[in-house]
Amino acid sequence: MQEFIGLGGKAIEVSTGSHSQVETRRYQRLSIELGLMASRGSDFHSPTESRCDVGRAPPLPDGTAPLWSDWLPC
């Protein structure tokens, strides 16, 4: 992660259809501890790979800074 940040990384994917709740919380903790913004996966590869159906990605956990929070409206 330090190399990622050193190369300019600003955000990590915290929540995806393939992460368990434990994994999501782990990535949330990392994003908070390392000062990274968070994103969520919205892609879908197959019913056997994802825990949720297409278009039903889980939300970011409360207290997580979404990557899009600083975006200005068009």
CHARMM internal coordinates of N, CA and C (Angstrom, degrees):
IC EDIT
DIST 1 N 1 CA 1.4541
DIST 1 CA 1 C 1.5247
ANGL 1 N 1 CA 1 C 111.00
DIST 1 C 2 N 1.3241
ANGL 1 CA 1 C 2 N 116.78
DIHE 1 N 1 CA 1 C 2 N -36.94
DIST 2 N 2 CA 1.4643
ANGL 1 C 2 N 2 CA 118.97
DIHE 1 CA 1 C 2 N 2 CA 179.80
DIST 2 CA 2 C 1.5294
ANGL 2 N 2 CA 2 C 110.77
DIHE 1 C 2 N 2 CA 2 C -64.36
DIST 2 C 3 N 1.3272
ANGL 2 CA 2 C 3 N 117.12
DIHE 2 N 2 CA 2 C 3 N -38.04
DIST 3 N 3 CA 1.4603
ANGL 2 C 3 N 3 CA 119.74
DIHE 2 CA 2 C 3 N 3 CA 176.52
DIST 3 CA 3 C 1.5278
ANGL 3 N 3 CA 3 C 110.52
DIHE 2 C 3 N 3 CA 3 C -64.78
DIST 3 C 4 N 1.3310
ANGL 3 CA 3 C 4 N 116.62
DIHE 3 N 3 CA 3 C 4 N -42.34
DIST 4 N 4 CA 1.4628
ANGL 3 C 4 N 4 CA 121.87
DIHE 3 CA 3 C 4 N 4 CA 177.58
DIST 4 CA 4 C 1.5291
ANGL 4 N 4 CA 4 C 110.60
DIHE 3 C 4 N 4 CA 4 C -57.58
DIST 4 C 5 N 1.3260
ANGL 4 CA 4 C 5 N 116.68
DIHE 4 N 4 CA 4 C 5 N -47.95
DIST 5 N 5 CA 1.4688
ANGL 4 C 5 N 5 CA 121.74
DIHE 4 CA 4 C 5 N 5 CA 179.30
DIST 5 CA 5 C 1.5285
ANGL 5 N 5 CA 5 C 110.11
DIHE 4 C 5 N 5 CA 5 C -64.39
DIST 5 C 6 N 1.3392
ANGL 5 CA 5 C 6 N 116.32
DIHE 5 N 5 CA 5 C 6 N -42.47
DIST 6 N 6 CA 1.4615
ANGL 5 C 6 N 6 CA 120.81
DIHE 5 CA 5 C 6 N 6 CA 179.02
DIST 6 CA 6 C 1.5226
ANGL 6 N 6 CA 6 C 113.40
DIHE 5 C 6 N 6 CA 6 C -61.39
DIST 6 C 7 N 1.3214
ANGL 6 CA 6 C 7 N 116.32
DIHE 6 N 6 CA 6 C 7 N -28.27
DIST 7 N 7 CA 1.4566
ANGL 6 C 7 N 7 CA 121.12
DIHE 6 CA 6 C 7 N 7 CA 178.65
DIST 7 CA 7 C 1.5305
ANGL 7 N 7 CA 7 C 112.39
DIHE 6 C 7 N 7 CA 7 C -88.96
DIST 7 C 8 N 1.3346
ANGL 7 CA 7 C 8 N 116.33
DIHE 7 N 7 CA 7 C 8 N 4.63
DIST 8 N 8 CA 1.4558
ANGL 7 C 8 N 8 CA 120.11
DIHE 7 CA 7 C 8 N 8 CA 175.40
DIST 8 CA 8 C 1.5133
ANGL 8 N 8 CA 8 C 115.28
DIHE 7 C 8 N 8 CA 8 C 104.92
DIST 8 C 9 N 1.3256
ANGL 8 CA 8 C 9 N 117.42
DIHE 8 N 8 CA 8 C 9 N 6.34
DIST 9 N 9 CA 1.4703
ANGL 8 C 9 N 9 CA 120.44
DIHE 8 CA 8 C 9 N 9 CA 178.66
DIST 9 CA 9 C 1.5196
ANGL 9 N 9 CA 9 C 111.11
DIHE 8 C 9 N 9 CA 9 C -61.19
DIST 9 C 10 N 1.3145
ANGL 9 CA 9 C 10 N 116.96
DIHE 9 N 9 CA 9 C 10 N 134.26
DIST 10 N 10 CA 1.4679
ANGL 9 C 10 N 10 CA 121.90
DIHE 9 CA 9 C 10 N 10 CA -175.71
DIST 10 CA 10 C 1.5263
ANGL 10 N 10 CA 10 C 113.40
DIHE 9 C 10 N 10 CA 10 C -119.11
DIST 10 C 11 N 1.3407
ANGL 10 CA 10 C 11 N 117.63
DIHE 10 N 10 CA 10 C 11 N -16.73
DIST 11 N 11 CA 1.4703
ANGL 10 C 11 N 11 CA 120.18
DIHE 10 CA 10 C 11 N 11 CA -175.04
DIST 11 CA 11 C 1.5214
ANGL 11 N 11 CA 11 C 110.37
DIHE 10 C 11 N 11 CA 11 C -149.99
DIST 11 C 12 N 1.3302
ANGL 11 CA 11 C 12 N 115.84
DIHE 11 N 11 CA 11 C 12 N 155.20
DIST 12 N 12 CA 1.4585
ANGL 11 C 12 N 12 CA 121.33
DIHE 11 CA 11 C 12 N 12 CA 173.38
DIST 12 CA 12 C 1.5216
ANGL 12 N 12 CA 12 C 109.31
DIHE 11 C 12 N 12 CA 12 C -129.13
DIST 12 C 13 N 1.3216
ANGL 12 CA 12 C 13 N 114.68
DIHE 12 N 12 CA 12 C 13 N 154.80
DIST 13 N 13 CA 1.4623
ANGL 12 C 13 N 13 CA 120.32
DIHE 12 CA 12 C 13 N 13 CA 177.55
DIST 13 CA 13 C 1.5209
ANGL 13 N 13 CA 13 C 107.55
DIHE 12 C 13 N 13 CA 13 C -79.25
DIST 13 C 14 N 1.3071
ANGL 13 CA 13 C 14 N 116.48
DIHE 13 N 13 CA 13 C 14 N 114.00
DIST 14 N 14 CA 1.4598
ANGL 13 C 14 N 14 CA 122.24
DIHE 13 CA 13 C 14 N 14 CA -175.70
DIST 14 CA 14 C 1.5223
ANGL 14 N 14 CA 14 C 111.79
DIHE 13 C 14 N 14 CA 14 C -92.62
DIST 14 C 15 N 1.3024
ANGL 14 CA 14 C 15 N 116.90
DIHE 14 N 14 CA 14 C 15 N -40.72
DIST 15 N 15 CA 1.4631
ANGL 14 C 15 N 15 CA 121.67
DIHE 14 CA 14 C 15 N 15 CA -173.86
DIST 15 CA 15 C 1.5260
ANGL 15 N 15 CA 15 C 110.42
DIHE 14 C 15 N 15 CA 15 C -125.55
DIST 15 C 16 N 1.3329
ANGL 15 CA 15 C 16 N 116.37
DIHE 15 N 15 CA 15 C 16 N 127.91
DIST 16 N 16 CA 1.4642
ANGL 15 C 16 N 16 CA 121.11
DIHE 15 CA 15 C 16 N 16 CA 176.30
DIST 16 CA 16 C 1.5189
ANGL 16 N 16 CA 16 C 109.40
DIHE 15 C 16 N 16 CA 16 C -140.59
DIST 16 C 17 N 1.2985
ANGL 16 CA 16 C 17 N 115.90
DIHE 16 N 16 CA 16 C 17 N 169.71
DIST 17 N 17 CA 1.4535
ANGL 16 C 17 N 17 CA 120.94
DIHE 16 CA 16 C 17 N 17 CA 177.41
DIST 17 CA 17 C 1.5108
ANGL 17 N 17 CA 17 C 113.66
DIHE 16 C 17 N 17 CA 17 C -69.43
DIST 17 C 18 N 1.3324
ANGL 17 CA 17 C 18 N 117.14
DIHE 17 N 17 CA 17 C 18 N -14.36
DIST 18 N 18 CA 1.4589
ANGL 17 C 18 N 18 CA 119.73
DIHE 17 CA 17 C 18 N 18 CA -179.92
DIST 18 CA 18 C 1.5329
ANGL 18 N 18 CA 18 C 113.21
DIHE 17 C 18 N 18 CA 18 C -103.83
DIST 18 C 19 N 1.3345
ANGL 18 CA 18 C 19 N 118.22
DIHE 18 N 18 CA 18 C 19 N -7.39
DIST 19 N 19 CA 1.4670
ANGL 18 C 19 N 19 CA 120.88
DIHE 18 CA 18 C 19 N 19 CA 177.41
DIST 19 CA 19 C 1.5205
ANGL 19 N 19 CA 19 C 110.74
DIHE 18 C 19 N 19 CA 19 C -81.47
DIST 19 C 20 N 1.3273
ANGL 19 CA 19 C 20 N 115.39
DIHE 19 N 19 CA 19 C 20 N 140.81
DIST 20 N 20 CA 1.4628
ANGL 19 C 20 N 20 CA 120.28
DIHE 19 CA 19 C 20 N 20 CA 169.56
DIST 20 CA 20 C 1.5299
ANGL 20 N 20 CA 20 C 107.88
DIHE 19 C 20 N 20 CA 20 C -77.26
DIST 20 C 21 N 1.3298
ANGL 20 CA 20 C 21 N 117.64
DIHE 20 N 20 CA 20 C 21 N 170.35
DIST 21 N 21 CA 1.4675
ANGL 20 C 21 N 21 CA 120.16
DIHE 20 CA 20 C 21 N 21 CA 177.11
DIST 21 CA 21 C 1.5229
ANGL 21 N 21 CA 21 C 110.85
DIHE 20 C 21 N 21 CA 21 C -62.71
DIST 21 C 22 N 1.3259
ANGL 21 CA 21 C 22 N 116.82
DIHE 21 N 21 CA 21 C 22 N -35.96
DIST 22 N 22 CA 1.4672
ANGL 21 C 22 N 22 CA 121.08
DIHE 21 CA 21 C 22 N 22 CA 178.46
DIST 22 CA 22 C 1.5285
ANGL 22 N 22 CA 22 C 109.82
DIHE 21 C 22 N 22 CA 22 C -64.04
DIST 22 C 23 N 1.3231
ANGL 22 CA 22 C 23 N 117.64
DIHE 22 N 22 CA 22 C 23 N -44.05
DIST 23 N 23 CA 1.4643
ANGL 22 C 23 N 23 CA 120.94
DIHE 22 CA 22 C 23 N 23 CA 178.56
DIST 23 CA 23 C 1.5282
ANGL 23 N 23 CA 23 C 111.34
DIHE 22 C 23 N 23 CA 23 C -64.32
DIST 23 C 24 N 1.3257
ANGL 23 CA 23 C 24 N 116.78
DIHE 23 N 23 CA 23 C 24 N -42.20
DIST 24 N 24 CA 1.4622
ANGL 23 C 24 N 24 CA 120.67
DIHE 23 CA 23 C 24 N 24 CA 178.48
DIST 24 CA 24 C 1.5212
ANGL 24 N 24 CA 24 C 110.53
DIHE 23 C 24 N 24 CA 24 C -59.52
DIST 24 C 25 N 1.3206
ANGL 24 CA 24 C 25 N 117.84
DIHE 24 N 24 CA 24 C 25 N -45.38
DIST 25 N 25 CA 1.4714
ANGL 24 C 25 N 25 CA 121.17
DIHE 24 CA 24 C 25 N 25 CA 179.19
DIST 25 CA 25 C 1.5317
ANGL 25 N 25 CA 25 C 111.02
DIHE 24 C 25 N 25 CA 25 C -64.42
DIST 25 C 26 N 1.3376
ANGL 25 CA 25 C 26 N 116.62
DIHE 25 N 25 CA 25 C 26 N -36.72
DIST 26 N 26 CA 1.4695
ANGL 25 C 26 N 26 CA 120.05
DIHE 25 CA 25 C 26 N 26 CA 178.19
DIST 26 CA 26 C 1.5197
ANGL 26 N 26 CA 26 C 110.29
DIHE 25 C 26 N 26 CA 26 C -62.68
DIST 26 C 27 N 1.3229
ANGL 26 CA 26 C 27 N 117.17
DIHE 26 N 26 CA 26 C 27 N -47.58
DIST 27 N 27 CA 1.4692
ANGL 26 C 27 N 27 CA 120.32
DIHE 26 CA 26 C 27 N 27 CA 179.68
DIST 27 CA 27 C 1.5307
ANGL 27 N 27 CA 27 C 111.26
DIHE 26 C 27 N 27 CA 27 C -68.23
DIST 27 C 28 N 1.3193
ANGL 27 CA 27 C 28 N 117.22
DIHE 27 N 27 CA 27 C 28 N -31.73
DIST 28 N 28 CA 1.4647
ANGL 27 C 28 N 28 CA 119.94
DIHE 27 CA 27 C 28 N 28 CA 175.30
DIST 28 CA 28 C 1.5282
ANGL 28 N 28 CA 28 C 109.78
DIHE 27 C 28 N 28 CA 28 C -63.26
DIST 28 C 29 N 1.3301
ANGL 28 CA 28 C 29 N 116.08
DIHE 28 N 28 CA 28 C 29 N -46.81
DIST 29 N 29 CA 1.4756
ANGL 28 C 29 N 29 CA 119.78
DIHE 28 CA 28 C 29 N 29 CA 179.05
DIST 29 CA 29 C 1.5318
ANGL 29 N 29 CA 29 C 110.60
DIHE 28 C 29 N 29 CA 29 C -59.45
DIST 29 C 30 N 1.3262
ANGL 29 CA 29 C 30 N 116.70
DIHE 29 N 29 CA 29 C 30 N -43.78
DIST 30 N 30 CA 1.4667
ANGL 29 C 30 N 30 CA 120.01
DIHE 29 CA 29 C 30 N 30 CA 178.37
DIST 30 CA 30 C 1.5203
ANGL 30 N 30 CA 30 C 111.34
DIHE 29 C 30 N 30 CA 30 C -60.24
DIST 30 C 31 N 1.3246
ANGL 30 CA 30 C 31 N 117.07
DIHE 30 N 30 CA 30 C 31 N -44.21
DIST 31 N 31 CA 1.4682
ANGL 30 C 31 N 31 CA 119.35
DIHE 30 CA 30 C 31 N 31 CA -178.66
DIST 31 CA 31 C 1.5245
ANGL 31 N 31 CA 31 C 111.19
DIHE 30 C 31 N 31 CA 31 C -62.53
DIST 31 C 32 N 1.3107
ANGL 31 CA 31 C 32 N 116.25
DIHE 31 N 31 CA 31 C 32 N -40.16
DIST 32 N 32 CA 1.4706
ANGL 31 C 32 N 32 CA 120.27
DIHE 31 CA 31 C 32 N 32 CA 179.88
DIST 32 CA 32 C 1.5252
ANGL 32 N 32 CA 32 C 110.51
DIHE 31 C 32 N 32 CA 32 C -69.52
DIST 32 C 33 N 1.3433
ANGL 32 CA 32 C 33 N 116.86
DIHE 32 N 32 CA 32 C 33 N -48.98
DIST 33 N 33 CA 1.4650
ANGL 32 C 33 N 33 CA 121.16
DIHE 32 CA 32 C 33 N 33 CA -177.86
DIST 33 CA 33 C 1.5300
ANGL 33 N 33 CA 33 C 112.70
DIHE 32 C 33 N 33 CA 33 C -62.19
DIST 33 C 34 N 1.3362
ANGL 33 CA 33 C 34 N 116.63
DIHE 33 N 33 CA 33 C 34 N -35.54
DIST 34 N 34 CA 1.4614
ANGL 33 C 34 N 34 CA 120.77
DIHE 33 CA 33 C 34 N 34 CA -176.25
DIST 34 CA 34 C 1.5243
ANGL 34 N 34 CA 34 C 113.54
DIHE 33 C 34 N 34 CA 34 C -96.47
DIST 34 C 35 N 1.3346
ANGL 34 CA 34 C 35 N 116.72
DIHE 34 N 34 CA 34 C 35 N -0.69
DIST 35 N 35 CA 1.4584
ANGL 34 C 35 N 35 CA 120.58
DIHE 34 CA 34 C 35 N 35 CA 178.67
DIST 35 CA 35 C 1.5184
ANGL 35 N 35 CA 35 C 113.56
DIHE 34 C 35 N 35 CA 35 C 70.54
DIST 35 C 36 N 1.3241
ANGL 35 CA 35 C 36 N 116.57
DIHE 35 N 35 CA 35 C 36 N 31.75
DIST 36 N 36 CA 1.4660
ANGL 35 C 36 N 36 CA 121.27
DIHE 35 CA 35 C 36 N 36 CA 179.99
DIST 36 CA 36 C 1.5237
ANGL 36 N 36 CA 36 C 110.62
DIHE 35 C 36 N 36 CA 36 C -98.46
DIST 36 C 37 N 1.3061
ANGL 36 CA 36 C 37 N 116.04
DIHE 36 N 36 CA 36 C 37 N 146.67
DIST 37 N 37 CA 1.4553
ANGL 36 C 37 N 37 CA 121.17
DIHE 36 CA 36 C 37 N 37 CA 172.79
DIST 37 CA 37 C 1.5287
ANGL 37 N 37 CA 37 C 107.48
DIHE 36 C 37 N 37 CA 37 C -73.79
DIST 37 C 38 N 1.3349
ANGL 37 CA 37 C 38 N 116.18
DIHE 37 N 37 CA 37 C 38 N 165.00
DIST 38 N 38 CA 1.4609
ANGL 37 C 38 N 38 CA 120.53
DIHE 37 CA 37 C 38 N 38 CA -176.61
DIST 38 CA 38 C 1.5228
ANGL 38 N 38 CA 38 C 111.49
DIHE 37 C 38 N 38 CA 38 C -121.83
DIST 38 C 39 N 1.3259
ANGL 38 CA 38 C 39 N 114.96
DIHE 38 N 38 CA 38 C 39 N 145.63
DIST 39 N 39 CA 1.4600
ANGL 38 C 39 N 39 CA 120.49
DIHE 38 CA 38 C 39 N 39 CA 172.89
DIST 39 CA 39 C 1.5221
ANGL 39 N 39 CA 39 C 108.05
DIHE 38 C 39 N 39 CA 39 C -125.91
DIST 39 C 40 N 1.3268
ANGL 39 CA 39 C 40 N 114.64
DIHE 39 N 39 CA 39 C 40 N 172.69
DIST 40 N 40 CA 1.4643
ANGL 39 C 40 N 40 CA 119.41
DIHE 39 CA 39 C 40 N 40 CA 176.88
DIST 40 CA 40 C 1.5131
ANGL 40 N 40 CA 40 C 108.60
DIHE 39 C 40 N 40 CA 40 C -131.89
DIST 40 C 41 N 1.3164
ANGL 40 CA 40 C 41 N 115.51
DIHE 40 N 40 CA 40 C 41 N 141.37
DIST 41 N 41 CA 1.4546
ANGL 40 C 41 N 41 CA 120.62
DIHE 40 CA 40 C 41 N 41 CA -178.36
DIST 41 CA 41 C 1.5124
ANGL 41 N 41 CA 41 C 111.38
DIHE 40 C 41 N 41 CA 41 C -77.78
DIST 41 C 42 N 1.3111
ANGL 41 CA 41 C 42 N 115.46
DIHE 41 N 41 CA 41 C 42 N 131.37
DIST 42 N 42 CA 1.4605
ANGL 41 C 42 N 42 CA 119.41
DIHE 41 CA 41 C 42 N 42 CA 179.09
DIST 42 CA 42 C 1.5228
ANGL 42 N 42 CA 42 C 111.13
DIHE 41 C 42 N 42 CA 42 C -117.06
DIST 42 C 43 N 1.3331
ANGL 42 CA 42 C 43 N 115.67
DIHE 42 N 42 CA 42 C 43 N 4.61
DIST 43 N 43 CA 1.4614
ANGL 42 C 43 N 43 CA 118.21
DIHE 42 CA 42 C 43 N 43 CA -179.54
DIST 43 CA 43 C 1.5311
ANGL 43 N 43 CA 43 C 110.89
DIHE 42 C 43 N 43 CA 43 C -83.33
DIST 43 C 44 N 1.3059
ANGL 43 CA 43 C 44 N 115.82
DIHE 43 N 43 CA 43 C 44 N 162.95
DIST 44 N 44 CA 1.4543
ANGL 43 C 44 N 44 CA 122.60
DIHE 43 CA 43 C 44 N 44 CA -177.38
DIST 44 CA 44 C 1.5183
ANGL 44 N 44 CA 44 C 107.36
DIHE 43 C 44 N 44 CA 44 C -140.72
DIST 44 C 45 N 1.3292
ANGL 44 CA 44 C 45 N 116.82
DIHE 44 N 44 CA 44 C 45 N 125.45
DIST 45 N 45 CA 1.4581
ANGL 44 C 45 N 45 CA 120.44
DIHE 44 CA 44 C 45 N 45 CA -176.68
DIST 45 CA 45 C 1.5262
ANGL 45 N 45 CA 45 C 112.55
DIHE 44 C 45 N 45 CA 45 C -104.74
DIST 45 C 46 N 1.3222
ANGL 45 CA 45 C 46 N 116.46
DIHE 45 N 45 CA 45 C 46 N -42.70
DIST 46 N 46 CA 1.4706
ANGL 45 C 46 N 46 CA 120.08
DIHE 45 CA 45 C 46 N 46 CA 177.86
DIST 46 CA 46 C 1.5248
ANGL 46 N 46 CA 46 C 109.49
DIHE 45 C 46 N 46 CA 46 C -169.88
DIST 46 C 47 N 1.3350
ANGL 46 CA 46 C 47 N 117.34
DIHE 46 N 46 CA 46 C 47 N 158.72
DIST 47 N 47 CA 1.4660
ANGL 46 C 47 N 47 CA 120.05
DIHE 46 CA 46 C 47 N 47 CA 178.61
DIST 47 CA 47 C 1.5300
ANGL 47 N 47 CA 47 C 112.68
DIHE 46 C 47 N 47 CA 47 C -62.53
DIST 47 C 48 N 1.3325
ANGL 47 CA 47 C 48 N 117.85
DIHE 47 N 47 CA 47 C 48 N -25.63
DIST 48 N 48 CA 1.4633
ANGL 47 C 48 N 48 CA 119.79
DIHE 47 CA 47 C 48 N 48 CA -179.19
DIST 48 CA 48 C 1.5318
ANGL 48 N 48 CA 48 C 112.48
DIHE 47 C 48 N 48 CA 48 C -84.39
DIST 48 C 49 N 1.3296
ANGL 48 CA 48 C 49 N 118.16
DIHE 48 N 48 CA 48 C 49 N -15.54
DIST 49 N 49 CA 1.4581
ANGL 48 C 49 N 49 CA 121.68
DIHE 48 CA 48 C 49 N 49 CA -178.60
DIST 49 CA 49 C 1.5252
ANGL 49 N 49 CA 49 C 112.17
DIHE 48 C 49 N 49 CA 49 C -97.22
DIST 49 C 50 N 1.3002
ANGL 49 CA 49 C 50 N 118.20
DIHE 49 N 49 CA 49 C 50 N -31.20
DIST 50 N 50 CA 1.4640
ANGL 49 C 50 N 50 CA 121.78
DIHE 49 CA 49 C 50 N 50 CA -175.14
DIST 50 CA 50 C 1.5207
ANGL 50 N 50 CA 50 C 111.52
DIHE 49 C 50 N 50 CA 50 C -103.64
DIST 50 C 51 N 1.3260
ANGL 50 CA 50 C 51 N 115.09
DIHE 50 N 50 CA 50 C 51 N 146.66
DIST 51 N 51 CA 1.4629
ANGL 50 C 51 N 51 CA 120.65
DIHE 50 CA 50 C 51 N 51 CA 177.43
DIST 51 CA 51 C 1.5343
ANGL 51 N 51 CA 51 C 111.62
DIHE 50 C 51 N 51 CA 51 C -84.96
DIST 51 C 52 N 1.3231
ANGL 51 CA 51 C 52 N 116.52
DIHE 51 N 51 CA 51 C 52 N -12.43
DIST 52 N 52 CA 1.4561
ANGL 51 C 52 N 52 CA 120.23
DIHE 51 CA 51 C 52 N 52 CA 179.52
DIST 52 CA 52 C 1.5198
ANGL 52 N 52 CA 52 C 109.71
DIHE 51 C 52 N 52 CA 52 C -133.77
DIST 52 C 53 N 1.3003
ANGL 52 CA 52 C 53 N 115.87
DIHE 52 N 52 CA 52 C 53 N 159.47
DIST 53 N 53 CA 1.4600
ANGL 52 C 53 N 53 CA 121.82
DIHE 52 CA 52 C 53 N 53 CA -176.88
DIST 53 CA 53 C 1.5256
ANGL 53 N 53 CA 53 C 110.93
DIHE 52 C 53 N 53 CA 53 C -75.94
DIST 53 C 54 N 1.3181
ANGL 53 CA 53 C 54 N 115.72
DIHE 53 N 53 CA 53 C 54 N 164.60
DIST 54 N 54 CA 1.4517
ANGL 53 C 54 N 54 CA 122.33
DIHE 53 CA 53 C 54 N 54 CA 179.89
DIST 54 CA 54 C 1.5369
ANGL 54 N 54 CA 54 C 110.50
DIHE 53 C 54 N 54 CA 54 C -54.54
DIST 54 C 55 N 1.3278
ANGL 54 CA 54 C 55 N 116.52
DIHE 54 N 54 CA 54 C 55 N 134.81
DIST 55 N 55 CA 1.4630
ANGL 54 C 55 N 55 CA 121.55
DIHE 54 CA 54 C 55 N 55 CA -179.31
DIST 55 CA 55 C 1.5092
ANGL 55 N 55 CA 55 C 115.01
DIHE 54 C 55 N 55 CA 55 C 79.20
DIST 55 C 56 N 1.3081
ANGL 55 CA 55 C 56 N 117.82
DIHE 55 N 55 CA 55 C 56 N 5.80
DIST 56 N 56 CA 1.4645
ANGL 55 C 56 N 56 CA 121.85
DIHE 55 CA 55 C 56 N 56 CA -176.62
DIST 56 CA 56 C 1.5277
ANGL 56 N 56 CA 56 C 112.53
DIHE 55 C 56 N 56 CA 56 C -121.50
DIST 56 C 57 N 1.3210
ANGL 56 CA 56 C 57 N 116.63
DIHE 56 N 56 CA 56 C 57 N 35.98
DIST 57 N 57 CA 1.4645
ANGL 56 C 57 N 57 CA 120.65
DIHE 56 CA 56 C 57 N 57 CA 179.30
DIST 57 CA 57 C 1.5209
ANGL 57 N 57 CA 57 C 109.72
DIHE 56 C 57 N 57 CA 57 C -60.30
DIST 57 C 58 N 1.3230
ANGL 57 CA 57 C 58 N 116.77
DIHE 57 N 57 CA 57 C 58 N 140.17
DIST 58 N 58 CA 1.4628
ANGL 57 C 58 N 58 CA 119.54
DIHE 57 CA 57 C 58 N 58 CA 179.47
DIST 58 CA 58 C 1.5277
ANGL 58 N 58 CA 58 C 111.58
DIHE 57 C 58 N 58 CA 58 C -66.05
DIST 58 C 59 N 1.3247
ANGL 58 CA 58 C 59 N 117.86
DIHE 58 N 58 CA 58 C 59 N 149.89
DIST 59 N 59 CA 1.4714
ANGL 58 C 59 N 59 CA 120.85
DIHE 58 CA 58 C 59 N 59 CA 178.90
DIST 59 CA 59 C 1.5239
ANGL 59 N 59 CA 59 C 110.93
DIHE 58 C 59 N 59 CA 59 C -71.24
DIST 59 C 60 N 1.3079
ANGL 59 CA 59 C 60 N 115.53
DIHE 59 N 59 CA 59 C 60 N 165.72
DIST 60 N 60 CA 1.4613
ANGL 59 C 60 N 60 CA 119.82
DIHE 59 CA 59 C 60 N 60 CA 172.39
DIST 60 CA 60 C 1.5209
ANGL 60 N 60 CA 60 C 108.93
DIHE 59 C 60 N 60 CA 60 C -69.50
DIST 60 C 61 N 1.3233
ANGL 60 CA 60 C 61 N 117.70
DIHE 60 N 60 CA 60 C 61 N 145.21
DIST 61 N 61 CA 1.4617
ANGL 60 C 61 N 61 CA 120.00
DIHE 60 CA 60 C 61 N 61 CA 176.91
DIST 61 CA 61 C 1.5330
ANGL 61 N 61 CA 61 C 110.98
DIHE 60 C 61 N 61 CA 61 C -64.78
DIST 61 C 62 N 1.3154
ANGL 61 CA 61 C 62 N 116.63
DIHE 61 N 61 CA 61 C 62 N 149.71
DIST 62 N 62 CA 1.4626
ANGL 61 C 62 N 62 CA 121.30
DIHE 61 CA 61 C 62 N 62 CA 175.66
DIST 62 CA 62 C 1.5257
ANGL 62 N 62 CA 62 C 109.82
DIHE 61 C 62 N 62 CA 62 C -55.25
DIST 62 C 63 N 1.3127
ANGL 62 CA 62 C 63 N 115.95
DIHE 62 N 62 CA 62 C 63 N 142.42
DIST 63 N 63 CA 1.4529
ANGL 62 C 63 N 63 CA 121.41
DIHE 62 CA 62 C 63 N 63 CA 178.46
DIST 63 CA 63 C 1.5152
ANGL 63 N 63 CA 63 C 113.74
DIHE 62 C 63 N 63 CA 63 C 88.77
DIST 63 C 64 N 1.3263
ANGL 63 CA 63 C 64 N 116.86
DIHE 63 N 63 CA 63 C 64 N 2.53
DIST 64 N 64 CA 1.4583
ANGL 63 C 64 N 64 CA 121.61
DIHE 63 CA 63 C 64 N 64 CA 178.86
DIST 64 CA 64 C 1.5246
ANGL 64 N 64 CA 64 C 109.02
DIHE 63 C 64 N 64 CA 64 C -98.55
DIST 64 C 65 N 1.3221
ANGL 64 CA 64 C 65 N 117.44
DIHE 64 N 64 CA 64 C 65 N 136.48
DIST 65 N 65 CA 1.4699
ANGL 64 C 65 N 65 CA 122.04
DIHE 64 CA 64 C 65 N 65 CA -178.61
DIST 65 CA 65 C 1.5270
ANGL 65 N 65 CA 65 C 109.99
DIHE 64 C 65 N 65 CA 65 C -84.67
DIST 65 C 66 N 1.3330
ANGL 65 CA 65 C 66 N 118.35
DIHE 65 N 65 CA 65 C 66 N 106.44
DIST 66 N 66 CA 1.4636
ANGL 65 C 66 N 66 CA 120.04
DIHE 65 CA 65 C 66 N 66 CA -179.93
DIST 66 CA 66 C 1.5264
ANGL 66 N 66 CA 66 C 112.21
DIHE 65 C 66 N 66 CA 66 C -67.22
DIST 66 C 67 N 1.3012
ANGL 66 CA 66 C 67 N 115.67
DIHE 66 N 66 CA 66 C 67 N 141.14
DIST 67 N 67 CA 1.4573
ANGL 66 C 67 N 67 CA 122.07
DIHE 66 CA 66 C 67 N 67 CA 178.46
DIST 67 CA 67 C 1.5237
ANGL 67 N 67 CA 67 C 111.64
DIHE 66 C 67 N 67 CA 67 C -54.21
DIST 67 C 68 N 1.3075
ANGL 67 CA 67 C 68 N 116.51
DIHE 67 N 67 CA 67 C 68 N -37.10
DIST 68 N 68 CA 1.4724
ANGL 67 C 68 N 68 CA 121.23
DIHE 67 CA 67 C 68 N 68 CA -174.72
DIST 68 CA 68 C 1.5274
ANGL 68 N 68 CA 68 C 113.15
DIHE 67 C 68 N 68 CA 68 C -83.29
DIST 68 C 69 N 1.3135
ANGL 68 CA 68 C 69 N 119.10
DIHE 68 N 68 CA 68 C 69 N 1.35
DIST 69 N 69 CA 1.4704
ANGL 68 C 69 N 69 CA 120.53
DIHE 68 CA 68 C 69 N 69 CA -175.96
DIST 69 CA 69 C 1.5260
ANGL 69 N 69 CA 69 C 112.87
DIHE 68 C 69 N 69 CA 69 C -66.59
DIST 69 C 70 N 1.3217
ANGL 69 CA 69 C 70 N 118.19
DIHE 69 N 69 CA 69 C 70 N -24.43
DIST 70 N 70 CA 1.4617
ANGL 69 C 70 N 70 CA 121.28
DIHE 69 CA 69 C 70 N 70 CA -179.61
DIST 70 CA 70 C 1.5269
ANGL 70 N 70 CA 70 C 113.58
DIHE 69 C 70 N 70 CA 70 C -97.04
DIST 70 C 71 N 1.3121
ANGL 70 CA 70 C 71 N 117.66
DIHE 70 N 70 CA 70 C 71 N -0.39
DIST 71 N 71 CA 1.4545
ANGL 70 C 71 N 71 CA 120.56
DIHE 70 CA 70 C 71 N 71 CA -178.27
DIST 71 CA 71 C 1.5194
ANGL 71 N 71 CA 71 C 110.33
DIHE 70 C 71 N 71 CA 71 C -72.14
DIST 71 C 72 N 1.2764
ANGL 71 CA 71 C 72 N 116.16
DIHE 71 N 71 CA 71 C 72 N 140.00
DIST 72 N 72 CA 1.4587
ANGL 71 C 72 N 72 CA 121.42
DIHE 71 CA 71 C 72 N 72 CA 177.99
DIST 72 CA 72 C 1.5288
ANGL 72 N 72 CA 72 C 109.29
DIHE 71 C 72 N 72 CA 72 C -86.78
DIST 72 C 73 N 1.3312
ANGL 72 CA 72 C 73 N 117.05
DIHE 72 N 72 CA 72 C 73 N 145.84
DIST 73 N 73 CA 1.4538
ANGL 72 C 73 N 73 CA 118.33
DIHE 72 CA 72 C 73 N 73 CA 176.58
DIST 73 CA 73 C 1.5347
ANGL 73 N 73 CA 73 C 110.44
DIHE 72 C 73 N 73 CA 73 C -67.24
DIST 73 C 74 N 1.3089
ANGL 73 CA 73 C 74 N 116.13
DIHE 73 N 73 CA 73 C 74 N 148.02
DIST 74 N 74 CA 1.4700
ANGL 73 C 74 N 74 CA 121.26
DIHE 73 CA 73 C 74 N 74 CA -179.58
DIST 74 CA 74 C 1.5212
ANGL 74 N 74 CA 74 C 110.72
DIHE 73 C 74 N 74 CA 74 C -74.96
END
COOR INIT
IC SEED 1 N 1 CA 1 C
IC BUILD
